[in-house]
Amino acid sequence: METSVRPHQGELFLHPLSNPGAAGICPEMLEVAEEANRAGDYSLAVEIYSSQLADLPHPDRGLCLRKADSLARAGRISEALDSYCTAANLGKLRPDELPLLVDTIARTLREKELGISGTLNVLTKCSSSGEDGVENDGEFGEDETLDLFSCRLCKCLLHEPTTVECGHTFCKRCLEDDAVKECVQCKQKLNKKDGLPNGRRLNVVLSGLLDKLFATESKARKFWIEGEVLWKKQNLSDALEKYNAAVDLAPSSGRLLCQRAELHMEMREFSQAVQDAGSLCRMKPLWTKAHCLKATALSKAGRNDEALQEYLMCAALKPDWTKVKLEAQKVLSEVFSSVFENEDMPTHLHPLQGGMATRLIKPPALLRTLRPLTQRTGSSSCSSSAQDSEFSVTKSAPVEDSSSRLSAPSPSKSDAAAAAGEESTKSLAGVLAALPAPPSGLKRKHSGDGPSALFNTPSKLPRPDEVSRPHKAAVCGGRMVPAELLDSGDMECSLCMRLFYEPVATPCGHTFCLKCLERCLDHNSNCPLCKENLSEYLATRGYNITVLMEEVLQRYLGDELTERKKIHEEEMKELSNLNQEVPIFVCTMAFPTIPCPLHVFEPRYRLMIRRSMETGTKQFGMCIADELKGFADHGCMLQVRDVKFFPDGRSVVDTIGVSRFKVLSHGQRDGYNIAKIEYLEDKKMEGEELTELVKLHDAVYEQANSWFTSLKDNMKSQILSHFGHLPSKDTDPQASPSGPAWCWWLLAVLPLENRAQLTILSMTSLKDRLIAIRRVLIFVTRKRPR
């Protein structure tokens, strides 16, 4: 006996011969037939197998199957069925003997009926597959098809929306899954607790917005999730009640129907599962999982012929789904067997005897069921005219058996067929009658007035190029947001009472404008609304914009957001005007070119420093205090070089003096001082005055250098650690508007009171400033202990 081994792709599958050594079987001819199959000359292989069968006194089952496979490869399905039926009559067909028939039918459906041979890769990409083609539960598995208000984890309407630290929002229930380690949108690692003792909190603003805009769907989603929880607890009847309530509210949800069908399956309510799966197939005719679910339910309900339709549709839509093709082979084997059960027909007659032997070899029941197939597809081989004499081609013969429809039938007819319990075990051809003619066969009519128009085959399904655009548009268009329900009041910050600008959600679930939240946390580390401690949130400074909130603002409140942004930009422009409103840090003396490190802890100065960074100026004024005016009339502008923040909100700011100014008017903004100023510059000297100035400059510099050199080592080390070395002497004393840098270095290190330093700082004459510094040097030199 030859062995039957399942071939790899491209290999030849050989059915074992019943009697390899029987008279009439020529091994050499069989090898030629096998070589012809490998070369793609299937017609030659068919002729060889037919001649071998004609020489046998009794039909050989293995030869019949080999001939059937060759006919199937050639696309001559009607004739292939003749041979498969002959083999089935001689012995039950096993599932592993039918892969070629299933592949051929699926390929024919795909290319001739669905017309997706060129776009099949588009369909397969639309659903992510795992082992054996297990599909993603999503509608089509692609994020770009999701609605703005859909969770990117469960692909459904957000339920108890929770915003994570990166700013993206998901269902709270989805985030509680231990398998979720990072954000699926930005890949940032997630902190499972967000630093709160009670875990994650739902986003209050978004939760209220969803309930307002999508009240019915939100309620359906709530029932749905409650049903899932009850299902996990195996409380199936209560779970079904929740699912029923959810479907009543959201009957067009494909995933919801899918889950209810699966629940019906677990409860062994197969007819209800079939109804749900059928509705799903009508909603999404090209969704492979819908057809697989329907096929499984039909199979468990004992309706094998209808199940076969759906399995074949699955194989047509997703040819690499091995599990589905094996199921199709199994069901097809059972259908073949059921046709020949209880049929007492002779099996010893020769297949070509008398030209009408086909009628004798096949049982009448199968003959009756195969007639519609030949009426629609005809025969592609002129050599088989004798065998097909009983199956005269009649293109106009209508076929109205609802069980043979591969597309989803109308609910009334489908339910009526199920209730009537049609003879599914006798309708193999009813399943296969929808197949198109082989490439060389007769074309069937496509006129809407013709009888073939009455038969609802997969050709009536919309082709991918016809459905992809409207389907995608329906999904991408998303849920319709009722314009009358959404207004700016729903998106208003509770701190500034204006439309959210750069909305940020705290770990406790409340949303504020970024700038508003930062100002509040400057004063207190608790949430402004619920008083939840946010010290850890403050320490990480994870102020990321809530992406969904920002998208809602841009999409539905665009005009209001534009106006709000305009106001913000005007405020930033006003803050960046370093003449009209300069922020003033009231602390110590500062001098041009001299570093001035600051420890910032007061809330008002936290805000001031942050604004100087946000506006891009990175500058503010430094003045000493004044009992009457609040701060002195002269000061120095500081440039921020670096800021280091501490977990409690404090910061160390590295600044350096850049220019002097005179205060024209004093004021306040948001708690800190501001001033209108004018910048100070030294008056230029020329001629003899300049010559005298240079001599004075050189003399005072030498005097300063001598004083510094004469200092004790410990005092010298302290000065060097804080201010660095004495700057070199300038070749042009008037090169800088503020004068030589060494003058300011010396003024900073000399032991003078602030008021004396302020007097020298305010001078706009370099000569006067040098004279004042010389007097100080003389004074400190005389006072130095000997």
MILUMKE-644704 format. One record per residue (C-alpha): x, y, z; residue number from 1; residue in one letter. Coordinates in steps of 0.05 Angstrom, whole numbers, plus 5000, padded with zeros to 4 digits. Layout:
REM MILUMKE-644704
X,Y,Z,NUM,a
...
***
This chain:
REM MILUMKE-644704
5000,5000,5000,1,m
5023,5070,4985,2,e
5024,5115,5045,3,t
4984,5178,5052,4,s
5026,5235,5079,5,v
5002,5306,5083,6,r
5046,5345,5035,7,p
5080,5411,5047,8,h
5061,5468,5002,9,q
5081,5452,4931,10,g
5087,5377,4943,11,e
5042,5326,4913,12,l
4991,5291,4957,13,f
4980,5218,4937,14,l
4921,5179,4961,15,h
4936,5105,4974,16,p
4911,5056,4922,17,l
4861,5004,4945,18,s
4898,4949,4907,19,n
4964,4974,4878,20,p
4978,4908,4844,21,g
4910,4900,4812,22,a
4907,4883,4738,23,a
4897,4946,4697,24,g
4936,4993,4742,25,i
5000,5014,4708,26,c
5052,5042,4756,27,p
5090,5077,4699,28,e
5027,5114,4678,29,m
5014,5134,4750,30,l
5083,5164,4754,31,e
5069,5202,4690,32,v
5005,5228,4721,33,a
5042,5250,4783,34,e
5094,5285,4741,35,e
5038,5320,4702,36,a
5008,5344,4767,37,n
5075,5371,4789,38,r
5083,5406,4723,39,a
5013,5437,4728,40,g
4984,5396,4670,41,d
4924,5373,4710,42,y
4882,5355,4648,43,s
4935,5303,4627,44,l
4934,5275,4698,45,a
4858,5270,4695,46,v
4860,5233,4629,47,e
4911,5183,4655,48,i
4872,5169,4719,49,y
4807,5163,4678,50,s
4840,5113,4631,51,s
4867,5073,4689,52,q
4798,5071,4721,53,l
4767,5049,4656,54,a
4813,4989,4653,55,d
4793,4965,4722,56,l
4736,4915,4734,57,p
4718,4953,4797,58,h
4731,5026,4815,59,p
4792,5038,4858,60,d
4780,5088,4914,61,r
4851,5115,4914,62,g
4850,5128,4839,63,l
4783,5162,4845,64,c
4812,5209,4898,65,l
4874,5223,4857,66,r
4831,5240,4797,67,k
4786,5283,4841,68,a
4847,5321,4867,69,d
4872,5334,4797,70,s
4804,5358,4775,71,l
4801,5404,4835,72,a
4870,5432,4819,73,r
4845,5446,4748,74,a
4785,5483,4776,75,g
4735,5432,4748,76,r
4696,5428,4812,77,i
4634,5394,4785,78,s
4674,5337,4756,79,e
4717,5334,4819,80,a
4655,5324,4860,81,l
4636,5265,4816,82,d
4701,5231,4833,83,s
4699,5249,4907,84,y
4628,5221,4910,85,c
4650,5157,4876,86,t
4707,5150,4927,87,a
4659,5166,4984,88,a
4612,5111,4960,89,n
4670,5063,4963,90,l
4692,5085,5033,91,g
4682,5142,5080,92,k
4721,5204,5062,93,l
4768,5226,5118,94,r
4781,5300,5131,95,p
4855,5292,5112,96,d
4833,5270,5043,97,e
4797,5335,5027,98,l
4848,5392,5034,99,p
4853,5404,4959,100,l
4777,5408,4952,101,l
4772,5458,5009,102,v
4831,5500,4982,103,d
4802,5500,4912,104,t
4732,5521,4935,105,i
4762,5575,4980,106,a
4807,5601,4925,107,r
4749,5602,4875,108,t
4705,5640,4924,109,l
4761,5689,4938,110,r
4779,5703,4865,111,e
4714,5694,4827,112,k
4660,5712,4877,113,e
4693,5761,4926,114,l
4743,5787,4875,115,g
4796,5798,4928,116,i
4855,5760,4900,117,s
4892,5824,4889,118,g
4871,5856,4955,119,t
4874,5796,5000,120,l
4936,5822,5034,121,n
4895,5883,5053,122,v
4844,5840,5089,123,l
4896,5798,5124,124,t
4931,5861,5148,125,k
4865,5886,5175,126,c
4868,5834,5231,127,s
4928,5816,5271,128,s
4939,5742,5273,129,s
4972,5696,5322,130,g
4983,5622,5318,131,e
4934,5587,5271,132,d
4907,5653,5250,133,g
4874,5672,5315,134,v
4849,5742,5304,135,e
4850,5805,5343,136,n
4783,5819,5376,137,d
4780,5889,5347,138,g
4734,5908,5291,139,e
4791,5904,5241,140,f
4850,5908,5289,141,g
4879,5974,5266,142,e
4887,6033,5313,143,d
4873,6084,5258,144,e
4802,6058,5252,145,t
4788,6073,5325,146,l
4743,6129,5348,147,d
4771,6188,5387,148,l
4733,6164,5448,149,f
4754,6091,5442,150,s
4803,6058,5490,151,c
4865,6035,5454,152,r
4868,5973,5497,153,l
4798,5944,5492,154,c
4778,5982,5428,155,k
4711,6001,5459,156,c
4681,6066,5486,157,l
4721,6089,5545,158,l
4691,6065,5610,159,h
4715,6099,5674,160,e
4768,6136,5634,161,p
4834,6140,5670,162,t
4892,6184,5648,163,t
4961,6155,5661,164,v
5024,6194,5674,165,e
5044,6201,5601,166,c
4978,6237,5585,167,g
4941,6181,5548,168,h
4874,6156,5572,169,t
4847,6084,5578,170,f
4792,6047,5613,171,c
4808,6038,5686,172,k
4791,5965,5681,173,r
4840,5955,5623,174,c
4896,5987,5663,175,l
4884,5940,5721,176,e
4905,5882,5677,177,d
4973,5858,5702,178,d
4995,5847,5630,179,a
4993,5921,5616,180,v
5063,5945,5632,181,k
5070,6004,5585,182,e
5028,6054,5547,183,c
5008,6024,5480,184,v
5012,6093,5447,185,q
5078,6121,5471,186,c
5110,6058,5501,187,k
5125,6094,5566,188,q
5130,6048,5626,189,k
5069,6054,5671,190,l
5070,6064,5745,191,n
5016,6015,5768,192,k
4993,6058,5827,193,k
5011,6128,5805,194,d
5034,6141,5876,195,g
4964,6140,5906,196,l
4943,6094,5962,197,p
4878,6075,5927,198,n
4908,6062,5859,199,g
4887,6096,5795,200,r
4829,6145,5794,201,r
4782,6159,5737,202,l
4787,6225,5701,203,n
4729,6264,5729,204,v
4721,6313,5672,205,v
4726,6261,5617,206,l
4679,6213,5654,207,s
4626,6266,5659,208,g
4636,6286,5587,209,l
4628,6215,5561,210,l
4565,6204,5603,211,d
4536,6268,5575,212,k
4554,6258,5502,213,l
4542,6183,5496,214,f
4492,6168,5551,215,a
4461,6107,5518,216,t
4527,6076,5496,217,e
4559,6090,5563,218,s
4502,6054,5598,219,k
4508,5996,5549,220,a
4583,5993,5562,221,r
4569,5990,5636,222,k
4521,5931,5627,223,f
4572,5898,5581,224,w
4628,5901,5632,225,i
4582,5877,5688,226,e
4565,5818,5643,227,g
4638,5802,5632,228,e
4650,5802,5707,229,v
4591,5756,5719,230,l
4615,5711,5662,231,w
4683,5704,5695,232,k
4648,5683,5758,233,k
4609,5631,5717,234,q
4543,5664,5734,235,n
4521,5654,5662,236,l
4447,5668,5667,237,s
4458,5735,5701,238,d
4514,5751,5653,239,a
4467,5739,5595,240,l
4416,5787,5624,241,e
4469,5841,5626,242,k
4490,5826,5555,243,y
4418,5828,5532,244,n
4409,5896,5565,245,a
4473,5921,5532,246,a
4452,5896,5463,247,v
4384,5929,5470,248,d
4420,5995,5480,249,l
4476,5985,5429,250,a
4451,5935,5377,251,p
4504,5956,5326,252,s
4564,5939,5368,253,s
4599,5882,5332,254,g
4644,5863,5391,255,r
4585,5862,5438,256,l
4546,5815,5392,257,l
4608,5773,5385,258,c
4615,5764,5460,259,q
4541,5749,5469,260,r
4546,5696,5415,261,a
4605,5665,5451,262,e
4566,5666,5516,263,l
4507,5631,5482,264,h
4557,5579,5458,265,m
4582,5567,5528,266,e
4510,5560,5552,267,m
4498,5511,5494,268,r
4445,5556,5465,269,e
4469,5546,5394,270,f
4410,5573,5356,271,s
4415,5640,5392,272,q
4490,5639,5379,273,a
4476,5629,5305,274,v
4428,5688,5305,275,q
4479,5734,5337,276,d
4535,5710,5292,277,a
4490,5719,5231,278,g
4475,5791,5251,279,s
4549,5801,5259,280,l
4563,5773,5189,281,c
4512,5821,5160,282,r
4544,5880,5196,283,m
4615,5861,5177,284,k
4612,5815,5116,285,p
4688,5813,5109,286,l
4705,5801,5182,287,w
4734,5731,5185,288,t
4721,5721,5259,289,k
4646,5733,5249,290,a
4641,5677,5198,291,h
4684,5631,5241,292,c
4639,5643,5301,293,l
4577,5629,5260,294,k
4608,5567,5231,295,a
4625,5540,5300,296,t
4555,5553,5325,297,a
4523,5521,5264,298,l
4568,5460,5271,299,s
4550,5451,5344,300,k
4477,5459,5326,301,a
4483,5401,5277,302,g
4473,5445,5215,303,r
4535,5420,5180,304,n
4518,5444,5110,305,d
4509,5516,5134,306,e
4571,5510,5178,307,a
4610,5488,5117,308,l
4589,5552,5081,309,q
4618,5595,5135,310,e
4682,5555,5142,311,y
4693,5561,5068,312,l
4681,5636,5072,313,m
4733,5640,5128,314,c
4783,5601,5086,315,a
4768,5647,5027,316,a
4778,5710,5068,317,l
4839,5684,5106,318,k
4874,5628,5068,319,p
4929,5620,5119,320,d
4881,5603,5176,321,w
4900,5530,5183,322,t
4851,5515,5240,323,k
4791,5538,5199,324,v
4811,5497,5138,325,k
4818,5435,5181,326,l
4748,5447,5209,327,e
4722,5456,5138,328,a
4753,5390,5118,329,q
4722,5356,5179,330,k
4652,5384,5165,331,v
4657,5368,5091,332,l
4675,5297,5108,333,s
4614,5292,5153,334,e
4570,5321,5099,335,v
4595,5270,5048,336,f
4583,5214,5098,337,s
4513,5238,5116,338,s
4493,5238,5042,339,v
4512,5165,5034,340,f
4482,5140,5099,341,e
4424,5092,5093,342,n
4433,5089,5017,343,e
4431,5017,4993,344,d
4461,5024,4923,345,m
4507,4976,4885,346,p
4580,4994,4885,347,t
4607,4941,4838,348,h
4587,4974,4773,349,l
4640,5002,4726,350,h
4641,5079,4728,351,p
4634,5086,4652,352,l
4588,5027,4640,353,q
4532,5044,4592,354,g
4548,5119,4593,355,g
4499,5129,4650,356,m
4540,5096,4705,357,a
4545,5161,4744,358,t
4471,5155,4760,359,r
4482,5085,4787,360,l
4545,5097,4827,361,i
4517,5159,4862,362,k
4457,5151,4908,363,p
4395,5188,4885,364,p
4398,5235,4945,365,a
4467,5261,4925,366,l
4445,5263,4852,367,l
4389,5309,4871,368,r
4433,5354,4912,369,t
4487,5359,4860,370,l
4441,5381,4804,371,r
4439,5455,4825,372,p
4515,5457,4824,373,l
4519,5433,4753,374,t
4462,5478,4733,375,q
4503,5538,4756,376,r
4574,5518,4739,377,t
4570,5469,4682,378,g
4629,5424,4663,379,s
4695,5448,4638,380,s
4717,5385,4602,381,s
4687,5360,4537,382,c
4714,5291,4554,383,s
4665,5284,4611,384,s
4602,5294,4569,385,s
4582,5222,4580,386,a
4587,5228,4655,387,q
4550,5294,4656,388,d
4494,5272,4611,389,s
4449,5269,4671,390,e
4472,5339,4691,391,f
4455,5380,4630,392,s
4477,5452,4638,393,v
4420,5499,4650,394,t
4444,5569,4666,395,k
4374,5595,4679,396,s
4356,5545,4732,397,a
4342,5584,4796,398,p
4369,5561,4863,399,v
4332,5587,4924,400,e
4356,5542,4980,401,d
4371,5590,5036,402,s
4418,5540,5068,403,s
4466,5548,5009,404,s
4476,5622,5016,405,r
4546,5642,5035,406,l
4530,5713,5052,407,s
4489,5729,5113,408,a
4415,5716,5098,409,p
4360,5761,5119,410,s
4339,5749,5191,411,p
4269,5724,5174,412,s
4291,5673,5123,413,k
4350,5650,5165,414,s
4308,5640,5227,415,d
4253,5606,5187,416,a
4303,5558,5158,417,a
4330,5542,5226,418,a
4261,5533,5256,419,a
4238,5488,5199,420,a
4299,5444,5208,421,g
4314,5437,5134,422,e
4349,5374,5111,423,e
4419,5398,5122,424,s
4449,5329,5117,425,t
4424,5322,5046,426,k
4448,5388,5018,427,s
4522,5383,5001,428,l
4510,5414,4934,429,a
4466,5467,4967,430,g
4530,5488,5003,431,v
4573,5485,4941,432,l
4522,5508,4890,433,a
4543,5579,4900,434,a
4611,5566,4870,435,l
4626,5601,4804,436,p
4641,5566,4739,437,a
4713,5542,4728,438,p
4755,5588,4686,439,p
4740,5549,4622,440,s
4668,5537,4638,441,g
4604,5575,4623,442,l
4594,5644,4652,443,k
4532,5654,4693,444,r
4486,5712,4681,445,k
4492,5775,4722,446,h
4429,5809,4699,447,s
4385,5831,4754,448,g
4326,5802,4717,449,d
4357,5733,4708,450,g
4342,5674,4754,451,p
4413,5675,4781,452,s
4397,5742,4813,453,a
4351,5706,4860,454,l
4408,5667,4890,455,f
4444,5705,4945,456,n
4515,5683,4936,457,t
4580,5714,4958,458,p
4581,5752,4893,459,s
4528,5795,4924,460,k
4576,5814,4980,461,l
4609,5881,4968,462,p
4679,5875,4942,463,r
4735,5903,4985,464,p
4746,5961,4939,465,d
4673,5978,4947,466,e
4666,5970,5022,467,v
4733,5990,5048,468,s
4723,6064,5038,469,r
4653,6072,5067,470,p
4668,6023,5123,471,h
4731,6059,5143,472,k
4696,6126,5137,473,a
4642,6101,5184,474,a
4694,6078,5235,475,v
4742,6136,5228,476,c
4685,6185,5228,477,g
4671,6158,5297,478,g
4614,6172,5343,479,r
4573,6233,5326,480,m
4581,6285,5380,481,v
4516,6324,5390,482,p
4536,6396,5381,483,a
4481,6420,5426,484,e
4507,6378,5484,485,l
4580,6401,5484,486,l
4597,6472,5505,487,d
4658,6507,5533,488,s
4630,6502,5604,489,g
4644,6427,5602,490,d
4717,6442,5591,491,m
4730,6497,5641,492,e
4786,6499,5691,493,c
4760,6505,5762,494,s
4819,6549,5782,495,l
4821,6603,5728,496,c
4748,6593,5707,497,m
4770,6595,5634,498,r
4773,6542,5579,499,l
4827,6490,5592,500,f
4894,6510,5563,501,y
4945,6454,5563,502,e
4900,6410,5607,503,p
4935,6365,5657,504,v
4903,6309,5697,505,a
4928,6296,5768,506,t
4936,6225,5794,507,p
4873,6237,5835,508,c
4833,6248,5770,509,g
4822,6323,5769,510,h
4840,6367,5710,511,t
4869,6437,5710,512,f
4907,6483,5663,513,c
4981,6467,5668,514,l
4999,6537,5691,515,k
4942,6538,5742,516,c
4963,6472,5772,517,l
5036,6493,5777,518,e
5017,6557,5813,519,r
4975,6518,5863,520,c
5030,6468,5876,521,l
5078,6526,5888,522,d
5037,6541,5951,523,h
5013,6472,5971,524,n
5028,6400,5949,525,s
4955,6379,5956,526,n
4903,6376,5900,527,c
4864,6442,5897,528,p
4798,6404,5895,529,l
4801,6339,5935,530,c
4862,6357,5977,531,k
4895,6291,5959,532,e
4970,6295,5973,533,n
5008,6302,5908,534,l
5078,6308,5936,535,s
5103,6248,5895,536,e
5070,6276,5833,537,y
5103,6343,5847,538,l
5170,6309,5858,539,a
5169,6275,5789,540,t
5141,6338,5756,541,r
5104,6293,5708,542,g
5060,6348,5681,543,y
5041,6317,5615,544,n
4983,6345,5574,545,i
4921,6300,5573,546,t
4921,6280,5500,547,v
4847,6263,5494,548,l
4826,6328,5527,549,m
4870,6368,5480,550,e
4842,6332,5419,551,e
4770,6344,5442,552,v
4785,6418,5450,553,l
4818,6423,5382,554,q
4764,6383,5346,555,r
4700,6408,5378,556,y
4718,6475,5411,557,l
4768,6500,5360,558,g
4745,6572,5359,559,d
4743,6577,5435,560,e
4811,6544,5441,561,l
4840,6593,5389,562,t
4814,6652,5430,563,e
4841,6621,5494,564,r
4909,6610,5462,565,k
4909,6682,5437,566,k
4898,6707,5508,567,i
4954,6663,5534,568,h
5002,6687,5481,569,e
4985,6760,5496,570,e
4999,6747,5569,571,e
5066,6714,5552,572,m
5083,6773,5506,573,k
5067,6821,5562,574,e
5110,6782,5611,575,l
5168,6780,5562,576,s
5171,6856,5555,577,n
5232,6870,5597,578,l
5221,6945,5596,579,n
5148,6953,5614,580,q
5141,6898,5666,581,e
5205,6867,5691,582,v
5197,6815,5747,583,p
5238,6836,5807,584,i
5270,6788,5855,585,f
5279,6827,5920,586,v
5339,6796,5954,587,c
5412,6817,5949,588,t
5460,6859,5908,589,m
5477,6834,5840,590,a
5529,6861,5790,591,f
5541,6855,5715,592,p
5584,6795,5695,593,t
5583,6767,5766,594,i
5549,6699,5781,595,p
5491,6702,5830,596,c
5465,6633,5853,597,p
5396,6634,5884,598,l
5356,6587,5927,599,h
5283,6596,5908,600,v
5230,6570,5956,601,f
5176,6623,5962,602,e
5114,6608,5919,603,p
5115,6677,5886,604,r
5186,6669,5863,605,y
5174,6599,5839,606,r
5121,6628,5793,607,l
5167,6685,5773,608,m
5225,6640,5755,609,i
5179,6592,5717,610,r
5150,6649,5677,611,r
5218,6676,5659,612,s
5234,6607,5631,613,m
5168,6599,5595,614,e
5171,6666,5560,615,t
5241,6650,5536,616,g
5272,6713,5564,617,t
5305,6675,5621,618,k
5316,6743,5655,619,q
5292,6781,5715,620,f
5315,6840,5757,621,g
5350,6836,5824,622,m
5342,6892,5875,623,c
5354,6900,5949,624,i
5296,6915,5994,625,a
5272,6984,6011,626,d
5229,6999,6071,627,e
5188,7052,6037,628,l
5183,7030,5964,629,k
5190,6955,5974,630,g
5253,6951,5932,631,f
5309,6998,5912,632,a
5308,7045,5852,633,d
5368,7011,5820,634,h
5385,6939,5806,635,g
5417,6889,5759,636,c
5385,6843,5707,637,m
5402,6770,5717,638,l
5406,6717,5663,639,q
5385,6646,5682,640,v
5437,6595,5662,641,r
5409,6534,5696,642,d
5352,6512,5743,643,v
5352,6450,5787,644,k
5286,6431,5819,645,f
5278,6393,5884,646,f
5221,6343,5897,647,p
5186,6392,5944,648,d
5183,6446,5891,649,g
5244,6486,5914,650,r
5298,6502,5863,651,s
5369,6527,5857,652,v
5376,6578,5801,653,v
5444,6593,5771,654,d
5445,6664,5745,655,t
5495,6716,5722,656,i
5489,6792,5720,657,g
5480,6823,5651,658,v
5461,6897,5656,659,s
5442,6952,5704,660,r
5375,6988,5706,661,f
5338,7044,5739,662,k
5267,7034,5765,663,v
5217,7083,5737,664,l
5155,7054,5772,665,s
5140,7000,5822,666,h
5084,6948,5817,667,g
5062,6877,5831,668,q
5035,6818,5791,669,r
5008,6753,5820,670,d
5045,6764,5885,671,g
5114,6783,5861,672,y
5143,6853,5846,673,n
5148,6883,5777,674,i
5178,6948,5752,675,a
5180,6992,5692,676,k
5254,7005,5680,677,i
5306,7038,5636,678,e
5375,7008,5625,679,y
5437,7045,5648,680,l
5500,7056,5606,681,e
5565,7091,5622,682,d
5576,7158,5590,683,k
5630,7157,5536,684,k
5693,7201,5543,685,m
5739,7226,5489,686,e
5804,7263,5480,687,g
5842,7284,5542,688,e
5786,7259,5587,689,e
5794,7190,5558,690,l
5870,7192,5568,691,t
5861,7210,5641,692,e
5807,7156,5648,693,l
5855,7103,5621,694,v
5910,7125,5670,695,k
5860,7123,5728,696,l
5834,7056,5705,697,h
5904,7025,5703,698,d
5923,7054,5771,699,a
5861,7030,5807,700,v
5869,6961,5775,701,y
5940,6955,5802,702,e
5917,6978,5870,703,q
5861,6926,5869,704,a
5909,6870,5848,705,n
5957,6889,5904,706,s
5901,6887,5955,707,w
5876,6819,5933,708,f
5947,6791,5932,709,t
5959,6814,6003,710,s
5899,6777,6031,711,l
5907,6717,6076,712,k
5903,6650,6042,713,d
5839,6628,6075,714,n
5803,6692,6055,715,m
5832,6689,5986,716,k
5807,6616,5978,717,s
5736,6636,5998,718,q
5734,6692,5947,719,i
5761,6647,5893,720,l
5710,6592,5908,721,s
5652,6640,5903,722,h
5673,6692,5850,723,f
5733,6663,5815,724,g
5797,6700,5798,725,h
5804,6774,5788,726,l
5786,6788,5715,727,p
5842,6815,5671,728,s
5849,6888,5656,729,k
5811,6913,5595,730,d
5851,6947,5539,731,t
5790,6991,5526,732,d
5755,7011,5591,733,p
5695,7036,5553,734,q
5684,6973,5511,735,a
5624,6951,5553,736,s
5564,6995,5570,737,p
5572,6974,5642,738,s
5647,6985,5644,739,g
5704,6936,5659,740,p
5686,6868,5690,741,a
5740,6872,5742,742,w
5707,6933,5774,743,c
5643,6892,5788,744,w
5684,6833,5813,745,w
5720,6878,5861,746,l
5656,6912,5883,747,l
5625,6844,5897,748,a
5683,6820,5941,749,v
5698,6885,5979,750,l
5670,6888,6049,751,p
5618,6942,6035,752,l
5546,6950,6058,753,e
5491,6941,6007,754,n
5474,7015,6005,755,r
5546,7033,5989,756,a
5548,6981,5934,757,q
5481,7006,5907,758,l
5509,7077,5902,759,t
5568,7054,5860,760,i
5522,7009,5818,761,l
5478,7067,5799,762,s
5535,7110,5774,763,m
5537,7122,5698,764,t
5607,7152,5699,765,s
5664,7102,5698,766,l
5711,7156,5725,767,k
5667,7168,5786,768,d
5661,7093,5797,769,r
5737,7083,5794,770,l
5748,7141,5843,771,i
5697,7110,5891,772,a
5730,7042,5887,773,i
5798,7073,5899,774,r
5773,7107,5962,775,r
5745,7041,5987,776,v
5811,7005,5973,777,l
5848,7058,6011,778,i
5800,7052,6069,779,f
5802,6976,6074,780,v
5878,6975,6067,781,t
5886,7023,6125,782,r
5837,6984,6168,783,k
5872,6918,6156,784,r
5905,6892,6220,785,p
5981,6890,6216,786,r
***
